[in-house]
Amino acid sequence: MSPDSFVNGFKRLLVGKRIPSHLAHHERFGVSTGLAILSSDALSSVAYATEEILRTLLIAGTASLWIVTPIGCVIAGLMLVIAFSYRQTILAYPNGGGAYRVAGENIGVTAGLIAAAALLLDYVLTVAVSIAAGVAAITSAFPQWHDSRIALSLVCLAILTIGNLRGIRESGRIFAAPTYLFLGAMGALLVVGGVKAITGGIVPLPAPADAALPTGVAPLSVFLVLRAFANGCTALTGIEAISNGVPAFKPPEARNAVKTLLLMIVCAVTCFMGVTLLAHAYDVVPVPDETVISQLNEAIFGGRGLLYYLIQAATTLILVLAANTAFADFPRLASLVARDRFLPRQFANQGDRLAFSNGIVVLAVLAGALLVAFHGDTHALIPLYMLGVFVSFTLSQSGMVRRLTRRRERGWRLGAFVNGLGAVLTAIVLVVVCVTKFGEGAWIIVALIPLLVFQFVAIHRHYEKVASQLSLKGEVRAPKRRNVVIVPIAGVHRAVTQALDYARSLSLDVRAVYVDVDANATAEIHQQWGRWGRGVRLEVLASPFRSVIQPLLEYIELTADELPDDFVTVLLPEFVPARWWHHLLHNQRALLIKGALLFRKNVVVTSVPYHLSR
């Protein structure tokens, strides 16, 4: 089996059969699949958003944990405002693009690029944080696996990557069941916990050992409350995902996307507020090696029975699959930016399964690097999280306000008010997040966003220069140019004679070139040339230091300099072995010659292959 057939066979096994372009519409998804693919990030945030609030408040002691409820109410209200705002964005921009398109078209290109950079960074962090949180749920149930969390994280990442490389439809089938399993599990947890709270059946969790509590208690300051609020705003991440992926829905795209958004926000707010209220009712105190969901689960169902492990499994799956939202949106957003020539155009290419494979692979590599660098620790990654998404929130809603006030379409006043309110609120949250998390690592994102924007602009400038130099505008008909064909040879054999025949079909000026490193071999070449040389002139180059390539390159350069307005074609006779490992037994001078002449103007290098039998 040849290497190509082996690689192709393995690829087919991994990602499935190729899908023709005319079947692209079959790869779109409806509301139920869209909820599973694009909502998993927003839904999963409830599994750690409340915990992040509690962990911050715990710095001021357990007596301050009651503040989790008012903070949760404010965050829930903000979620509703942002969701309504993105509903208007979906209807206004049914072709997708989200904050990138809205900010770029209504505020300016730079604003759009800032939104794109912020979102792309946030998607990478979404994958890393979601997988790390999912693995934390596993290690809460099985503490003995805590030291293996990096390996577990990378395994989860590999499964997600393969699933998404298989295409939207396939990934929807794979990931739909865990999303609905999580919603069912959370529903059971909230209903049973709520009934116990109403009927007075709550048994508060025992206080953790002193070793699990902070050694010093800080005062409950405004800054600490704002920091807790900023950490809890992780619950808002993922709301924007549906607006970026509108074209992936079945027709009518915008209507199906809006339905999915409304379902998502109802589920997310209900789960988030339910977990927050139950955490307060059960006096949950966060501890290092167990999640808040795990503690609630154990308290509500009376220990670690079958229901406990079922809910932990569902939580783990949704947390890991939350990364799937980023896998759906990062490649799509990157493709839009690439089509506008601000990213390498390879990001705009669809793979065999009609997925943006290059974006998926790049996202997986970057997220994997983060997981390794931060040892798969959710709490170490959280400070880098959210900043990007709130930049995009603010720019998107500001852009919508400008669009609505400029067009003044029906209902524009209400829409502008809601978007304006959302822009102000998310801008405030952005400042709070930036200030409270800057020293914890948010400065990295603050620095990376302008660097990415600068890179976007540099890429765009390159593409513009290429386009201007390739343009035929103002081009005059060029005079006919000669073509001198040079055929480097290392001996006289079938591959050489075939190359000479091809060279004579291209030009009347054909020159065979041989480098003299052995007097006896050169004499034999001269003897054979009269019979097999096809009447082509033979040039023999001296090489006092026994180098083959250097004299040849000098000859080609000299010929090209003598004929600056003509083409010089270098034909390389190459025999192709039947087995891949046979290549190791032969020199690779042709590759060196191609590399050396690649940047030489008016010099064309090509191979004339001669295929050997087995």
QUILINRA-V880673 format. One record per residue. N is the residue number from 1. RES is the residue in three letters. PSI is psi in radians with two decimals (999 if undefined). Layout:
n=N res=RES psi=PSI
n=N res=RES psi=PSI
This chain:
n=1 res=MET psi=2.29
n=2 res=SER psi=2.75
n=3 res=PRO psi=-0.67
n=4 res=ASP psi=-0.79
n=5 res=SER psi=-0.60
n=6 res=PHE psi=-0.80
n=7 res=VAL psi=-0.77
n=8 res=ASN psi=-0.69
n=9 res=GLY psi=-0.75
n=10 res=PHE psi=-0.69
n=11 res=LYS psi=-0.76
n=12 res=ARG psi=-0.71
n=13 res=LEU psi=-0.67
n=14 res=LEU psi=-0.87
n=15 res=VAL psi=-0.11
n=16 res=GLY psi=3.09
n=17 res=LYS psi=2.69
n=18 res=ARG psi=2.58
n=19 res=ILE psi=2.20
n=20 res=PRO psi=2.68
n=21 res=SER psi=-0.57
n=22 res=HIS psi=-0.14
n=23 res=LEU psi=0.27
n=24 res=ALA psi=-0.61
n=25 res=HIS psi=-0.40
n=26 res=HIS psi=-0.28
n=27 res=GLU psi=-0.03
n=28 res=ARG psi=2.85
n=29 res=PHE psi=2.77
n=30 res=GLY psi=-2.86
n=31 res=VAL psi=-0.80
n=32 res=SER psi=-0.76
n=33 res=THR psi=-0.66
n=34 res=GLY psi=-0.67
n=35 res=LEU psi=-0.67
n=36 res=ALA psi=-0.72
n=37 res=ILE psi=-0.81
n=38 res=LEU psi=-0.13
n=39 res=SER psi=-0.11
n=40 res=SER psi=-0.56
n=41 res=ASP psi=-0.89
n=42 res=ALA psi=-0.72
n=43 res=LEU psi=-0.66
n=44 res=SER psi=-0.38
n=45 res=SER psi=-0.45
n=46 res=VAL psi=-0.33
n=47 res=ALA psi=-0.34
n=48 res=TYR psi=-0.14
n=49 res=ALA psi=-0.85
n=50 res=THR psi=-0.69
n=51 res=GLU psi=-0.68
n=52 res=GLU psi=-0.62
n=53 res=ILE psi=-0.84
n=54 res=LEU psi=-0.72
n=55 res=ARG psi=-0.66
n=56 res=THR psi=-0.78
n=57 res=LEU psi=-0.50
n=58 res=LEU psi=-0.37
n=59 res=ILE psi=-0.54
n=60 res=ALA psi=0.15
n=61 res=GLY psi=2.83
n=62 res=THR psi=-0.42
n=63 res=ALA psi=-0.31
n=64 res=SER psi=-0.06
n=65 res=LEU psi=-0.29
n=66 res=TRP psi=-0.39
n=67 res=ILE psi=-0.19
n=68 res=VAL psi=-0.57
n=69 res=THR psi=-0.92
n=70 res=PRO psi=-0.64
n=71 res=ILE psi=-0.75
n=72 res=GLY psi=-0.68
n=73 res=CYS psi=-0.73
n=74 res=VAL psi=-0.77
n=75 res=ILE psi=-0.72
n=76 res=ALA psi=-0.73
n=77 res=GLY psi=-0.69
n=78 res=LEU psi=-0.64
n=79 res=MET psi=-0.74
n=80 res=LEU psi=-0.73
n=81 res=VAL psi=-0.80
n=82 res=ILE psi=-0.68
n=83 res=ALA psi=-0.77
n=84 res=PHE psi=-0.66
n=85 res=SER psi=-0.76
n=86 res=TYR psi=-0.40
n=87 res=ARG psi=-0.76
n=88 res=GLN psi=-0.61
n=89 res=THR psi=-0.73
n=90 res=ILE psi=-0.79
n=91 res=LEU psi=-0.58
n=92 res=ALA psi=-0.51
n=93 res=TYR psi=1.27
n=94 res=PRO psi=-0.20
n=95 res=ASN psi=0.08
n=96 res=GLY psi=-2.98
n=97 res=GLY psi=-0.43
n=98 res=GLY psi=-2.37
n=99 res=ALA psi=-0.59
n=100 res=TYR psi=-0.85
n=101 res=ARG psi=-0.80
n=102 res=VAL psi=-0.89
n=103 res=ALA psi=-0.71
n=104 res=GLY psi=-0.71
n=105 res=GLU psi=-0.47
n=106 res=ASN psi=-0.41
n=107 res=ILE psi=-0.77
n=108 res=GLY psi=2.82
n=109 res=VAL psi=-0.73
n=110 res=THR psi=-0.73
n=111 res=ALA psi=-0.72
n=112 res=GLY psi=-0.69
n=113 res=LEU psi=-0.64
n=114 res=ILE psi=-0.77
n=115 res=ALA psi=-0.75
n=116 res=ALA psi=-0.79
n=117 res=ALA psi=-0.76
n=118 res=ALA psi=-0.75
n=119 res=LEU psi=-0.73
n=120 res=LEU psi=-0.73
n=121 res=LEU psi=-0.73
n=122 res=ASP psi=-0.62
n=123 res=TYR psi=-0.68
n=124 res=VAL psi=-0.77
n=125 res=LEU psi=-0.58
n=126 res=THR psi=-0.78
n=127 res=VAL psi=-0.83
n=128 res=ALA psi=-0.81
n=129 res=VAL psi=-0.76
n=130 res=SER psi=-0.79
n=131 res=ILE psi=-0.73
n=132 res=ALA psi=-0.70
n=133 res=ALA psi=-0.67
n=134 res=GLY psi=-0.74
n=135 res=VAL psi=-0.58
n=136 res=ALA psi=-0.63
n=137 res=ALA psi=-0.63
n=138 res=ILE psi=-0.82
n=139 res=THR psi=-0.34
n=140 res=SER psi=-0.69
n=141 res=ALA psi=-0.57
n=142 res=PHE psi=1.40
n=143 res=PRO psi=-0.45
n=144 res=GLN psi=-0.25
n=145 res=TRP psi=0.09
n=146 res=HIS psi=-0.69
n=147 res=ASP psi=-0.19
n=148 res=SER psi=0.33
n=149 res=ARG psi=-0.52
n=150 res=ILE psi=-0.80
n=151 res=ALA psi=-0.74
n=152 res=LEU psi=-0.71
n=153 res=SER psi=-0.75
n=154 res=LEU psi=-0.58
n=155 res=VAL psi=-0.79
n=156 res=CYS psi=-0.72
n=157 res=LEU psi=-0.72
n=158 res=ALA psi=-0.72
n=159 res=ILE psi=-0.77
n=160 res=LEU psi=-0.75
n=161 res=THR psi=-0.83
n=162 res=ILE psi=-0.75
n=163 res=GLY psi=-0.72
n=164 res=ASN psi=-0.53
n=165 res=LEU psi=-0.38
n=166 res=ARG psi=-0.12
n=167 res=GLY psi=2.86
n=168 res=ILE psi=-0.85
n=169 res=ARG psi=-0.76
n=170 res=GLU psi=-0.78
n=171 res=SER psi=-0.57
n=172 res=GLY psi=-0.73
n=173 res=ARG psi=-0.68
n=174 res=ILE psi=-0.73
n=175 res=PHE psi=-0.08
n=176 res=ALA psi=-0.82
n=177 res=ALA psi=-0.82
n=178 res=PRO psi=-0.62
n=179 res=THR psi=-0.82
n=180 res=TYR psi=-0.49
n=181 res=LEU psi=-0.72
n=182 res=PHE psi=-0.77
n=183 res=LEU psi=-0.70
n=184 res=GLY psi=-0.74
n=185 res=ALA psi=-0.78
n=186 res=MET psi=-0.66
n=187 res=GLY psi=-0.78
n=188 res=ALA psi=-0.75
n=189 res=LEU psi=-0.79
n=190 res=LEU psi=-0.70
n=191 res=VAL psi=-0.88
n=192 res=VAL psi=-0.76
n=193 res=GLY psi=-0.69
n=194 res=GLY psi=-0.73
n=195 res=VAL psi=-0.75
n=196 res=LYS psi=-0.63
n=197 res=ALA psi=-0.70
n=198 res=ILE psi=-0.69
n=199 res=THR psi=0.02
n=200 res=GLY psi=0.37
n=201 res=GLY psi=0.26
n=202 res=ILE psi=2.31
n=203 res=VAL psi=1.79
n=204 res=PRO psi=2.60
n=205 res=LEU psi=2.53
n=206 res=PRO psi=2.57
n=207 res=ALA psi=2.44
n=208 res=PRO psi=2.80
n=209 res=ALA psi=2.71
n=210 res=ASP psi=-0.49
n=211 res=ALA psi=-0.42
n=212 res=ALA psi=-0.19
n=213 res=LEU psi=2.74
n=214 res=PRO psi=2.48
n=215 res=THR psi=-0.57
n=216 res=GLY psi=2.54
n=217 res=VAL psi=2.10
n=218 res=ALA psi=2.75
n=219 res=PRO psi=2.62
n=220 res=LEU psi=1.51
n=221 res=SER psi=2.92
n=222 res=VAL psi=-0.69
n=223 res=PHE psi=-0.69
n=224 res=LEU psi=-0.70
n=225 res=VAL psi=-0.75
n=226 res=LEU psi=-0.64
n=227 res=ARG psi=-0.71
n=228 res=ALA psi=-0.72
n=229 res=PHE psi=-0.76
n=230 res=ALA psi=-0.74
n=231 res=ASN psi=-0.65
n=232 res=GLY psi=-0.35
n=233 res=CYS psi=-0.01
n=234 res=THR psi=-0.37
n=235 res=ALA psi=-0.34
n=236 res=LEU psi=-0.23
n=237 res=THR psi=2.45
n=238 res=GLY psi=-0.23
n=239 res=ILE psi=-0.58
n=240 res=GLU psi=-0.19
n=241 res=ALA psi=-0.69
n=242 res=ILE psi=-0.64
n=243 res=SER psi=-0.46
n=244 res=ASN psi=-0.42
n=245 res=GLY psi=0.44
n=246 res=VAL psi=-0.75
n=247 res=PRO psi=-0.24
n=248 res=ALA psi=-0.13
n=249 res=PHE psi=2.75
n=250 res=LYS psi=2.68
n=251 res=PRO psi=2.54
n=252 res=PRO psi=2.09
n=253 res=GLU psi=-0.88
n=254 res=ALA psi=-0.73
n=255 res=ARG psi=-0.76
n=256 res=ASN psi=-0.64
n=257 res=ALA psi=-0.73
n=258 res=VAL psi=-0.76
n=259 res=LYS psi=-0.76
n=260 res=THR psi=-0.73
n=261 res=LEU psi=-0.78
n=262 res=LEU psi=-0.76
n=263 res=LEU psi=-0.75
n=264 res=MET psi=-0.82
n=265 res=ILE psi=-0.61
n=266 res=VAL psi=-0.82
n=267 res=CYS psi=-0.76
n=268 res=ALA psi=-0.80
n=269 res=VAL psi=-0.74
n=270 res=THR psi=-0.82
n=271 res=CYS psi=-0.76
n=272 res=PHE psi=-0.86
n=273 res=MET psi=-0.62
n=274 res=GLY psi=-0.83
n=275 res=VAL psi=-0.70
n=276 res=THR psi=-0.81
n=277 res=LEU psi=-0.70
n=278 res=LEU psi=-0.64
n=279 res=ALA psi=-0.68
n=280 res=HIS psi=-0.73
n=281 res=ALA psi=-0.62
n=282 res=TYR psi=0.14
n=283 res=ASP psi=0.80
n=284 res=VAL psi=2.28
n=285 res=VAL psi=2.08
n=286 res=PRO psi=2.42
n=287 res=VAL psi=2.78
n=288 res=PRO psi=-0.72
n=289 res=ASP psi=0.27
n=290 res=GLU psi=2.39
n=291 res=THR psi=2.82
n=292 res=VAL psi=-0.70
n=293 res=ILE psi=-0.72
n=294 res=SER psi=-0.74
n=295 res=GLN psi=-0.78
n=296 res=LEU psi=-0.77
n=297 res=ASN psi=-0.82
n=298 res=GLU psi=-0.69
n=299 res=ALA psi=-0.74
n=300 res=ILE psi=-0.69
n=301 res=PHE psi=0.17
n=302 res=GLY psi=0.72
n=303 res=GLY psi=-3.05
n=304 res=ARG psi=1.24
n=305 res=GLY psi=-2.80
n=306 res=LEU psi=-0.75
n=307 res=LEU psi=-0.67
n=308 res=TYR psi=-0.90
n=309 res=TYR psi=-0.54
n=310 res=LEU psi=-0.79
n=311 res=ILE psi=-0.68
n=312 res=GLN psi=-0.69
n=313 res=ALA psi=-0.75
n=314 res=ALA psi=-0.70
n=315 res=THR psi=-0.74
n=316 res=THR psi=-0.81
n=317 res=LEU psi=-0.78
n=318 res=ILE psi=-0.60
n=319 res=LEU psi=-0.75
n=320 res=VAL psi=-0.73
n=321 res=LEU psi=-0.24
n=322 res=ALA psi=-0.54
n=323 res=ALA psi=-0.39
n=324 res=ASN psi=-0.50
n=325 res=THR psi=-0.77
n=326 res=ALA psi=-0.65
n=327 res=PHE psi=-0.47
n=328 res=ALA psi=-0.65
n=329 res=ASP psi=-0.60
n=330 res=PHE psi=-0.90
n=331 res=PRO psi=-0.63
n=332 res=ARG psi=-0.78
n=333 res=LEU psi=-0.74
n=334 res=ALA psi=-0.63
n=335 res=SER psi=-0.67
n=336 res=LEU psi=-0.77
n=337 res=VAL psi=-0.66
n=338 res=ALA psi=-0.66
n=339 res=ARG psi=-0.48
n=340 res=ASP psi=0.09
n=341 res=ARG psi=0.59
n=342 res=PHE psi=-0.10
n=343 res=LEU psi=2.78
n=344 res=PRO psi=2.39
n=345 res=ARG psi=-0.24
n=346 res=GLN psi=-0.43
n=347 res=PHE psi=-0.34
n=348 res=ALA psi=-0.11
n=349 res=ASN psi=2.38
n=350 res=GLN psi=2.50
n=351 res=GLY psi=-2.90
n=352 res=ASP psi=-0.51
n=353 res=ARG psi=0.38
n=354 res=LEU psi=0.37
n=355 res=ALA psi=2.71
n=356 res=PHE psi=1.41
n=357 res=SER psi=-0.67
n=358 res=ASN psi=-0.74
n=359 res=GLY psi=-0.67
n=360 res=ILE psi=-0.78
n=361 res=VAL psi=-0.77
n=362 res=VAL psi=-0.76
n=363 res=LEU psi=-0.76
n=364 res=ALA psi=-0.73
n=365 res=VAL psi=-0.80
n=366 res=LEU psi=-0.77
n=367 res=ALA psi=-0.70
n=368 res=GLY psi=-0.71
n=369 res=ALA psi=-0.70
n=370 res=LEU psi=-0.76
n=371 res=LEU psi=-0.71
n=372 res=VAL psi=-0.78
n=373 res=ALA psi=-0.64
n=374 res=PHE psi=0.30
n=375 res=HIS psi=0.53
n=376 res=GLY psi=0.47
n=377 res=ASP psi=2.00
n=378 res=THR psi=-0.79
n=379 res=HIS psi=-0.40
n=380 res=ALA psi=-0.49
n=381 res=LEU psi=-0.48
n=382 res=ILE psi=-0.71
n=383 res=PRO psi=-0.46
n=384 res=LEU psi=-0.27
n=385 res=TYR psi=2.82
n=386 res=MET psi=-0.61
n=387 res=LEU psi=-0.79
n=388 res=GLY psi=-0.73
n=389 res=VAL psi=-0.56
n=390 res=PHE psi=-0.48
n=391 res=VAL psi=-0.79
n=392 res=SER psi=-0.68
n=393 res=PHE psi=-0.90
n=394 res=THR psi=-0.79
n=395 res=LEU psi=-0.70
n=396 res=SER psi=-0.84
n=397 res=GLN psi=-0.60
n=398 res=SER psi=-0.70
n=399 res=GLY psi=-0.67
n=400 res=MET psi=-0.66
n=401 res=VAL psi=-0.78
n=402 res=ARG psi=-0.70
n=403 res=ARG psi=-0.81
n=404 res=LEU psi=-0.73
n=405 res=THR psi=-0.43
n=406 res=ARG psi=-0.71
n=407 res=ARG psi=-0.55
n=408 res=ARG psi=0.86
n=409 res=GLU psi=3.06
n=410 res=ARG psi=2.29
n=411 res=GLY psi=0.30
n=412 res=TRP psi=-0.52
n=413 res=ARG psi=-0.84
n=414 res=LEU psi=-0.76
n=415 res=GLY psi=-0.76
n=416 res=ALA psi=-0.65
n=417 res=PHE psi=-0.84
n=418 res=VAL psi=-0.80
n=419 res=ASN psi=-0.69
n=420 res=GLY psi=-0.75
n=421 res=LEU psi=-0.76
n=422 res=GLY psi=-0.70
n=423 res=ALA psi=-0.75
n=424 res=VAL psi=-0.82
n=425 res=LEU psi=-0.79
n=426 res=THR psi=-0.52
n=427 res=ALA psi=-0.69
n=428 res=ILE psi=-0.80
n=429 res=VAL psi=-0.70
n=430 res=LEU psi=-0.77
n=431 res=VAL psi=-0.75
n=432 res=VAL psi=-0.83
n=433 res=VAL psi=-0.78
n=434 res=CYS psi=-0.78
n=435 res=VAL psi=-0.82
n=436 res=THR psi=-0.45
n=437 res=LYS psi=-0.01
n=438 res=PHE psi=-0.85
n=439 res=GLY psi=-0.28
n=440 res=GLU psi=-0.06
n=441 res=GLY psi=-0.19
n=442 res=ALA psi=-0.38
n=443 res=TRP psi=-0.47
n=444 res=ILE psi=-0.78
n=445 res=ILE psi=-0.68
n=446 res=VAL psi=-0.64
n=447 res=ALA psi=-0.62
n=448 res=LEU psi=-0.59
n=449 res=ILE psi=-0.92
n=450 res=PRO psi=-0.56
n=451 res=LEU psi=-0.72
n=452 res=LEU psi=-0.73
n=453 res=VAL psi=-0.75
n=454 res=PHE psi=-0.69
n=455 res=GLN psi=-0.71
n=456 res=PHE psi=-0.83
n=457 res=VAL psi=-0.71
n=458 res=ALA psi=-0.73
n=459 res=ILE psi=-0.77
n=460 res=HIS psi=-0.73
n=461 res=ARG psi=-0.68
n=462 res=HIS psi=-0.83
n=463 res=TYR psi=-0.63
n=464 res=GLU psi=-0.72
n=465 res=LYS psi=-0.75
n=466 res=VAL psi=-0.79
n=467 res=ALA psi=-0.71
n=468 res=SER psi=-0.62
n=469 res=GLN psi=-0.45
n=470 res=LEU psi=-0.17
n=471 res=SER psi=2.48
n=472 res=LEU psi=0.03
n=473 res=LYS psi=2.18
n=474 res=GLY psi=0.10
n=475 res=GLU psi=2.36
n=476 res=VAL psi=2.70
n=477 res=ARG psi=2.10
n=478 res=ALA psi=2.58
n=479 res=PRO psi=2.74
n=480 res=LYS psi=2.37
n=481 res=ARG psi=2.53
n=482 res=ARG psi=2.87
n=483 res=ASN psi=1.96
n=484 res=VAL psi=2.18
n=485 res=VAL psi=2.17
n=486 res=ILE psi=2.23
n=487 res=VAL psi=1.74
n=488 res=PRO psi=2.36
n=489 res=ILE psi=2.65
n=490 res=ALA psi=0.02
n=491 res=GLY psi=-3.05
n=492 res=VAL psi=1.96
n=493 res=HIS psi=-3.08
n=494 res=ARG psi=-0.68
n=495 res=ALA psi=-0.64
n=496 res=VAL psi=-0.80
n=497 res=THR psi=-0.64
n=498 res=GLN psi=-0.72
n=499 res=ALA psi=-0.66
n=500 res=LEU psi=-0.73
n=501 res=ASP psi=-0.74
n=502 res=TYR psi=-0.68
n=503 res=ALA psi=-0.68
n=504 res=ARG psi=-0.39
n=505 res=SER psi=-0.24
n=506 res=LEU psi=-0.59
n=507 res=SER psi=2.76
n=508 res=LEU psi=-0.34
n=509 res=ASP psi=1.56
n=510 res=VAL psi=2.34
n=511 res=ARG psi=2.15
n=512 res=ALA psi=2.41
n=513 res=VAL psi=2.23
n=514 res=TYR psi=2.38
n=515 res=VAL psi=2.17
n=516 res=ASP psi=1.84
n=517 res=VAL psi=-0.09
n=518 res=ASP psi=2.02
n=519 res=ALA psi=-0.70
n=520 res=ASN psi=-0.74
n=521 res=ALA psi=-0.64
n=522 res=THR psi=-0.71
n=523 res=ALA psi=-0.67
n=524 res=GLU psi=-0.65
n=525 res=ILE psi=-0.81
n=526 res=HIS psi=-0.72
n=527 res=GLN psi=-0.69
n=528 res=GLN psi=-0.41
n=529 res=TRP psi=-0.63
n=530 res=GLY psi=-0.54
n=531 res=ARG psi=-0.69
n=532 res=TRP psi=0.04
n=533 res=GLY psi=-0.03
n=534 res=ARG psi=0.38
n=535 res=GLY psi=0.20
n=536 res=VAL psi=2.46
n=537 res=ARG psi=2.36
n=538 res=LEU psi=2.17
n=539 res=GLU psi=2.18
n=540 res=VAL psi=2.14
n=541 res=LEU psi=2.36
n=542 res=ALA psi=2.56
n=543 res=SER psi=1.50
n=544 res=PRO psi=-0.44
n=545 res=PHE psi=0.30
n=546 res=ARG psi=0.33
n=547 res=SER psi=2.34
n=548 res=VAL psi=-0.76
n=549 res=ILE psi=-0.73
n=550 res=GLN psi=-0.87
n=551 res=PRO psi=-0.64
n=552 res=LEU psi=-0.81
n=553 res=LEU psi=-0.67
n=554 res=GLU psi=-0.70
n=555 res=TYR psi=-0.79
n=556 res=ILE psi=-0.75
n=557 res=GLU psi=-0.75
n=558 res=LEU psi=-0.75
n=559 res=THR psi=-0.77
n=560 res=ALA psi=-0.66
n=561 res=ASP psi=-0.59
n=562 res=GLU psi=-0.44
n=563 res=LEU psi=1.16
n=564 res=PRO psi=-0.41
n=565 res=ASP psi=0.05
n=566 res=ASP psi=2.96
n=567 res=PHE psi=2.51
n=568 res=VAL psi=2.03
n=569 res=THR psi=2.18
n=570 res=VAL psi=1.96
n=571 res=LEU psi=2.14
n=572 res=LEU psi=1.93
n=573 res=PRO psi=2.15
n=574 res=GLU psi=2.26
n=575 res=PHE psi=2.46
n=576 res=VAL psi=1.97
n=577 res=PRO psi=2.76
n=578 res=ALA psi=-0.47
n=579 res=ARG psi=2.55
n=580 res=TRP psi=-0.63
n=581 res=TRP psi=-0.25
n=582 res=HIS psi=-0.43
n=583 res=HIS psi=-0.53
n=584 res=LEU psi=-0.31
n=585 res=LEU psi=0.00
n=586 res=HIS psi=2.66
n=587 res=ASN psi=2.80
n=588 res=GLN psi=0.78
n=589 res=ARG psi=-0.54
n=590 res=ALA psi=-0.70
n=591 res=LEU psi=-0.70
n=592 res=LEU psi=-0.70
n=593 res=ILE psi=-0.77
n=594 res=LYS psi=-0.78
n=595 res=GLY psi=-0.69
n=596 res=ALA psi=-0.54
n=597 res=LEU psi=-0.01
n=598 res=LEU psi=-0.65
n=599 res=PHE psi=0.23
n=600 res=ARG psi=2.14
n=601 res=LYS psi=2.42
n=602 res=ASN psi=0.20
n=603 res=VAL psi=2.12
n=604 res=VAL psi=2.23
n=605 res=VAL psi=2.25
n=606 res=THR psi=2.76
n=607 res=SER psi=2.55
n=608 res=VAL psi=1.71
n=609 res=PRO psi=2.50
n=610 res=TYR psi=1.99
n=611 res=HIS psi=2.17
n=612 res=LEU psi=2.59
n=613 res=SER psi=2.93
n=614 res=ARG psi=999
